[in-house]
Amino acid sequence: LAALDRLAPKQRAAVVHHTAGTNSYTAAQSASIVRGIYHYHAITREWGDIGYNFLIDKYGNIYEGRAGGSGVVGFHAAAYNWGSVGVSLIGNFVAADVPGPMRDALTVLLAAKAAEHWIDPLSQQHFIDRVLPTIMGHRDVGSTTCPGARAYALLPGLRSAVAAMLSSQPPMLRITAPASGAAVRGVVEIRAESSTPVGSAVLSIDEQAHGEPLSGGAFTWRWNTVGVAEGQHTIQIVAQTLGGQSFAAAQVHVDNT
């Protein structure tokens, strides 16, 4: 299992569950509930560890589930384990409302994972074998009522809350092509990504604006290097959100000889 975890793809989605257990527990009992889930998953069901990556109690406390750190493959949604993070709400939310502290903790946790793994909480994507939202319920990928009707009904608002939390901070920004230090020639495709959708991403080359500003979470510009001076040039991208500005830069070497 450890060898498989090292080969795990980056996390691209989050799957929300509930444990379907009791809602009548105290803060002092939460840890023992987590230990009970561990025994059931690891020993009784022989999964080796807790299936979920994280669990959240009704008081807003977040517990690590499956050991191994960020990006470890859980055992919570069958084929959809790979490339997802599984978060389970401790309790049964078929007919009971999700408590406010639990909902708030879920928002914070998903925002942290979305930023870490460059997940757009408002988007949909082809994931494994179908098009799915990046934040989904277990029932979206399995024959189950999990995470319960009341928790499932929260998902649209949860996606918006996660996006709002991300947009209140400067986004993470990276240039995906060309690689810094690369030799380029002819018409070069410049690609970049933002960890959250932005209203404006501006490309400059050697401190001169190039092309039109773009919005969204992924950007592509074309740069014709024919006629550009041979040698080193600096590509820089500035992204703007309500939370502030972010910068990414790469040095490339133009060689059209």
C-alpha positions in Angstrom: 0.0 0.0 0.0 2.8 2.4 0.8 4.3 1.9 -2.7 0.9 2.5 -4.3 0.5 5.7 -2.3 3.7 7.1 -3.6 2.3 6.6 -7.1 -0.9 8.4 -6.3 -2.1 11.1 -8.6 -2.6 14.6 -7.3 -5.9 15.2 -5.6 -8.4 16.7 -8.0 -11.7 16.4 -6.0 -13.2 16.1 -2.6 -15.9 13.5 -1.6 -18.1 14.3 1.4 -19.4 11.4 3.6 -21.1 10.9 6.9 -20.4 8.1 9.3 -24.1 7.4 9.7 -23.6 6.9 13.4 -25.1 8.6 16.4 -25.4 12.4 16.7 -25.7 12.2 20.5 -22.1 12.4 21.6 -20.1 14.8 23.7 -16.8 16.5 22.8 -15.0 14.1 25.2 -16.5 11.1 23.3 -15.4 12.2 19.8 -11.9 10.7 19.9 -13.3 7.4 21.1 -15.7 7.4 18.2 -12.8 8.0 15.8 -10.9 5.1 17.4 -14.0 2.9 17.0 -14.2 3.8 13.3 -10.5 2.9 13.0 -11.1 -0.5 14.6 -14.1 -1.2 12.3 -12.3 -0.1 9.1 -8.8 -1.4 9.9 -9.6 -4.6 11.8 -13.2 -5.7 11.1 -13.2 -4.7 7.4 -9.5 -5.4 7.0 -8.8 -2.1 5.2 -5.6 -1.5 7.2 -6.6 2.0 8.3 -9.5 4.4 8.4 -11.0 4.8 5.0 -11.6 8.5 5.1 -8.7 11.0 4.9 -10.3 13.3 7.5 -13.2 13.2 9.9 -15.0 16.2 11.5 -17.1 16.1 14.7 -20.1 18.3 15.5 -18.0 20.6 17.5 -15.8 21.5 14.5 -12.8 19.4 15.5 -10.9 17.9 12.5 -9.3 14.4 12.8 -6.8 12.8 10.5 -8.1 9.6 9.2 -6.0 7.5 6.9 -2.3 8.0 7.8 0.3 9.1 5.3 0.0 12.8 5.0 -1.3 15.0 2.2 -2.3 13.3 -1.0 -2.5 9.8 0.4 -5.1 7.6 -1.3 -8.0 6.8 1.0 -10.4 3.9 0.9 -13.8 5.6 0.9 -15.3 5.8 -2.6 -14.2 2.7 -4.5 -12.7 3.6 -7.9 -12.9 7.3 -7.0 -10.4 7.0 -4.1 -7.6 7.8 -6.5 -7.3 11.6 -7.0 -9.8 12.5 -4.3 -9.8 13.4 -0.6 -12.5 11.8 1.5 -14.0 13.8 4.4 -16.6 12.3 6.7 -18.9 14.1 9.1 -19.3 12.2 12.3 -23.0 11.6 12.7 -26.1 10.8 10.7 -27.4 13.6 8.5 -30.3 11.9 6.7 -32.8 13.9 8.8 -30.6 16.0 11.1 -29.1 19.3 10.1 -25.3 19.7 10.0 -24.2 21.7 13.0 -22.7 25.1 12.3 -19.3 24.4 13.8 -19.1 21.2 11.7 -20.1 23.0 8.5 -17.6 25.8 9.2 -14.7 23.3 9.8 -15.6 21.5 6.6 -15.4 24.7 4.7 -12.0 25.6 6.1 -10.7 22.1 5.5 -11.9 22.0 1.9 -10.6 25.4 1.2 -7.1 24.4 2.5 -7.2 21.3 0.3 -8.4 23.2 -2.7 -5.6 25.7 -2.4 -3.0 23.0 -1.8 -4.1 20.8 -4.7 -5.2 23.6 -7.1 -8.8 22.5 -7.1 -11.5 25.0 -8.4 -14.4 24.4 -6.0 -17.0 25.7 -8.5 -15.9 23.7 -11.5 -16.8 20.3 -12.9 -14.4 17.9 -14.5 -14.1 14.5 -16.1 -13.1 12.4 -13.1 -12.4 8.7 -13.5 -15.3 7.8 -15.8 -17.8 10.7 -15.8 -18.2 14.5 -15.4 -18.5 15.4 -11.7 -18.2 18.5 -9.5 -14.9 18.9 -7.8 -16.7 18.9 -4.4 -19.2 16.0 -4.4 -21.2 13.7 -2.1 -20.5 10.0 -1.8 -23.9 9.3 -3.5 -22.6 11.0 -6.6 -20.2 8.1 -7.2 -21.9 5.2 -5.3 -25.2 3.5 -4.7 -25.7 5.1 -1.3 -27.6 7.9 0.4 -24.3 9.1 2.0 -23.7 11.8 3.2 -27.4 12.1 4.1 -30.0 14.3 2.5 -29.4 17.3 4.8 -25.6 17.2 4.3 -26.0 16.7 0.6 -28.3 19.7 0.3 -25.4 21.9 1.7 -23.0 21.1 -1.1 -23.9 24.0 -3.5 -23.6 26.5 -0.7 -20.4 24.8 0.5 -18.8 25.1 -2.9 -19.6 28.8 -2.9 -18.3 29.3 0.6 -15.0 27.5 -0.2 -14.6 29.7 -3.4 -15.3 32.8 -1.3 -12.7 31.8 1.3 -10.1 31.2 -1.5 -10.9 34.5 -3.2 -10.3 36.4 0.0 -6.6 35.5 -0.2 -4.0 36.0 -2.9 -4.1 33.0 -5.2 -1.2 30.7 -5.8 0.1 31.1 -9.4 2.4 29.1 -11.6 3.7 29.0 -15.1 3.3 25.5 -16.5 4.9 26.1 -19.9 7.5 26.9 -21.0 9.7 25.7 -18.1 12.0 28.2 -16.5 15.4 27.9 -18.2 14.0 26.4 -21.4 15.2 27.2 -24.9 12.3 28.5 -27.1 11.9 29.4 -30.7 9.2 30.3 -33.2 5.7 30.7 -31.8 5.7 29.8 -28.1 2.6 28.8 -26.1 2.7 30.3 -22.6 0.4 28.5 -20.1 -0.3 29.3 -16.5 -2.6 28.2 -13.7 -4.1 29.9 -10.7 -5.2 28.0 -7.6 -8.5 29.8 -7.7 -10.3 31.6 -10.5 -9.2 35.2 -10.9 -10.7 38.2 -12.5 -7.6 39.3 -14.4 -4.3 37.6 -15.3 -1.8 39.8 -17.2 1.2 38.5 -19.1 4.3 40.6 -19.5 7.6 39.8 -21.3 10.6 41.8 -20.3 8.3 44.1 -18.3 6.2 44.9 -21.4 2.5 43.9 -21.5 1.8 41.1 -24.0 -1.6 40.0 -25.2 -5.0 40.5 -23.5 -5.7 40.1 -19.8 -7.5 36.8 -19.2 -9.8 35.5 -16.4 -10.5 32.1 -14.9 -8.2 29.5 -13.5 -6.1 28.5 -16.6 -4.5 30.8 -19.1 -2.9 30.5 -22.5 -1.1 33.1 -24.6 1.0 32.9 -27.7 4.3 34.7 -28.1 6.0 35.0 -31.6 9.7 35.0 -30.9 10.6 35.5 -34.5 12.4 38.9 -34.6 12.9 38.9 -30.9 16.5 39.4 -29.7 18.4 36.2 -29.1 19.2 35.4 -25.5 17.4 35.5 -22.2 13.9 36.9 -21.6 11.7 37.1 -18.6 8.1 36.0 -18.7 6.0 37.3 -15.8 2.3 36.8 -15.0 0.3 38.9 -12.5 -3.0 37.6 -11.2 -5.5 39.7 -9.3 -8.3 38.8 -6.9 -10.1 40.7 -4.2 -7.6 39.1 -1.8 -4.6 40.6 -3.5 -2.0 40.1 -6.3 0.2 37.1 -7.0 3.2 36.8 -9.3 4.9 34.0 -11.2 8.0 34.4 -13.4 10.2 32.2 -15.7 13.4 32.9 -17.5 13.6 31.5 -21.0 16.3 31.6 -23.7 15.2 32.6 -27.3 17.2 30.7 -29.9 15.9 31.0 -33.5 19.2 30.3 -35.2 
